[in-house]
């Protein structure tokens, strides 16, 4: 089981229901609902500088969840990023992603709760 989160950029603010629909579309590789933005790449670069993607780590660190908490490779476009972490790192990853998303001005969606959070809200 993994803990999943998404960050994205859209032209308009979404309700929780609209965000849930968008998340489902993104999981199906439909990216027309997000808008490309350089903040996605900046977020990705900062996140992976701290915790590299699972496909980029050496074999001898595959079980080191402090180094790489990800359970699978990210799903990513110029307008979004979906990250899946191991359940034991869920609380830490949730806080880190929210902090970085706020810093980069991106929305965060938590599919476990179905809630969207914008950088100007808490």
C-alpha positions as CSV (number, residue, x, y, z in Angstrom):
1,X,0.0,0.0,0.0
2,X,1.3,3.5,-0.8
3,X,0.4,7.0,0.2
4,X,-0.3,9.2,-2.8
5,X,-0.2,12.9,-3.4
6,X,-0.3,15.2,-6.4
7,X,0.8,18.8,-7.1
8,X,-0.4,20.7,-10.1
9,X,-1.0,24.0,-11.8
10,X,-4.5,24.8,-13.2
11,X,-5.9,28.0,-14.7
12,X,-8.7,28.1,-12.1
13,X,-9.2,27.0,-8.5
14,X,-10.9,23.6,-8.2
15,X,-13.4,22.3,-5.7
16,X,-12.5,19.1,-3.9
17,X,-14.9,17.2,-6.3
18,X,-13.3,18.8,-9.4
19,X,-9.8,18.0,-8.0
20,X,-10.8,14.4,-7.5
21,X,-12.0,14.2,-11.1
22,X,-8.8,15.8,-12.3
23,X,-6.7,13.4,-10.3
24,X,-8.5,10.5,-11.9
25,X,-7.9,11.9,-15.3
26,X,-4.2,12.4,-14.6
27,X,-3.9,8.8,-13.4
28,X,-5.4,7.9,-16.8
29,X,-2.7,10.1,-18.5
30,X,-5.1,12.8,-19.5
31,X,-3.2,16.1,-18.8
32,X,-5.6,18.5,-20.5
33,X,-6.8,19.8,-17.2
34,X,-3.5,21.1,-16.0
35,X,-1.4,24.0,-17.3
36,X,2.3,23.7,-17.8
37,X,4.3,26.0,-15.5
38,X,8.0,26.2,-14.6
39,X,7.1,25.8,-10.9
40,X,6.4,22.1,-11.6
41,X,10.0,21.6,-12.7
42,X,11.4,23.7,-9.8
43,X,9.3,21.6,-7.3
44,X,10.5,18.4,-8.9
45,X,14.2,19.5,-8.9
46,X,14.0,20.5,-5.2
47,X,12.2,17.3,-4.2
48,X,14.5,14.9,-6.1
49,X,17.6,16.7,-4.8
50,X,16.5,15.7,-1.4
51,X,14.9,12.3,-2.2
52,X,15.8,10.9,-5.7
53,X,13.2,9.0,-7.7
54,X,13.2,5.3,-7.1
55,X,14.5,4.6,-10.6
56,X,17.6,6.8,-10.0
57,X,18.9,5.2,-6.8
58,X,21.6,2.5,-6.6
59,X,20.5,-1.0,-5.9
60,X,22.2,-1.0,-2.5
61,X,19.9,1.8,-1.3
62,X,16.6,0.4,-2.6
63,X,15.4,-0.4,0.9
64,X,16.6,2.9,2.4
65,X,13.3,4.7,2.7
66,X,15.0,7.6,4.5
67,X,16.9,8.2,1.3
68,X,14.1,7.3,-1.2
69,X,10.6,7.1,0.3
70,X,9.0,6.5,-3.1
71,X,7.2,3.3,-3.9
72,X,7.1,3.8,-7.7
73,X,8.4,6.3,-10.3
74,X,6.6,9.7,-10.4
75,X,3.9,10.4,-12.9
76,X,4.7,13.8,-14.4
77,X,4.0,16.4,-17.0
78,X,4.9,20.1,-17.3
79,X,1.7,20.8,-15.4
80,X,1.6,18.1,-12.7
81,X,3.4,15.6,-10.6
82,X,2.0,12.5,-8.8
83,X,4.1,11.0,-6.1
84,X,3.6,7.6,-4.3
85,X,5.5,6.9,-1.1
86,X,5.7,3.9,1.2
87,X,3.1,4.1,3.9
88,X,5.7,4.3,6.7
89,X,6.9,7.7,5.3
90,X,3.4,9.1,4.7
91,X,3.4,11.8,7.4
92,X,6.9,13.0,6.6
93,X,6.2,13.1,2.8
94,X,2.9,14.8,3.3
95,X,4.6,17.6,5.2
96,X,7.5,17.9,2.8
97,X,5.2,18.0,-0.3
98,X,2.9,20.6,1.3
99,X,5.9,22.8,2.3
100,X,7.5,22.7,-1.2
101,X,4.2,23.2,-3.0
102,X,3.5,26.3,-0.9
103,X,7.0,27.6,-1.7
104,X,6.5,27.0,-5.4
105,X,2.9,28.2,-5.6
106,X,1.3,24.9,-6.5
107,X,-1.9,23.2,-5.5
108,X,-1.7,19.9,-3.5
109,X,-4.2,17.2,-3.8
110,X,-4.5,14.4,-1.3
111,X,-6.5,11.5,-2.9
112,X,-6.8,9.7,0.4
113,X,-9.0,12.5,1.8
114,X,-10.2,13.9,-1.5
115,X,-9.1,17.4,-0.5
116,X,-7.3,20.1,-2.5
117,X,-5.1,22.7,-0.8
118,X,-3.9,25.9,-2.4
119,X,-0.7,27.7,-1.4
120,X,-2.6,30.6,0.1
121,X,-4.6,28.3,2.4
122,X,-3.6,26.2,5.4
